[in-house]
Amino acid sequence: MINIPLCVFCKNFHKHTLEMDTMTCKAFPDGIPFIILSNEMPHYDLWEEQVEDCVYEPE
């Protein structure tokens, strides 16, 4: 089963990083944590580590 990160459907995701080694978004400009990318812990709540006050928002 292919696990597509929920992040790619978020309006805050940086689409240009989709095929790069490190995927980023407004909240995590230096790299989205693996636990979020793996859908193990979707980004529905704010994290201390993030830089913007945004969470998953569908496009």
JOSULBEL-V977263 format. One record per backbone hydrogen bond with DSSP energy under -0.5 kcal/mol. CO is the residue of the C=O (numbers start at 1). NH is the residue of the N-H. E is the energy in kcal/mol with one decimal. If there is no record, write none. Layout:
{{CO,NH,E} {CO,NH,E}}
This chain:
{{2,4,-0.8} {3,5,-0.5} {5,8,-1.4} {6,9,-2.0} {7,10,-2.3} {9,59,-2.0} {10,13,-1.1} {12,26,-1.7} {13,15,-1.2} {14,17,-2.4} {15,18,-1.8} {17,20,-1.8} {21,23,-0.5} {23,32,-2.9} {24,14,-2.4} {27,51,-2.4} {28,25,-0.9} {28,31,-1.5} {33,36,-1.3} {33,37,-2.2} {34,38,-2.8} {35,40,-0.8} {35,41,-2.2} {36,39,-1.8} {42,44,-1.9} {43,56,-3.3} {47,50,-0.9} {52,54,-1.7} {57,11,-2.9}}
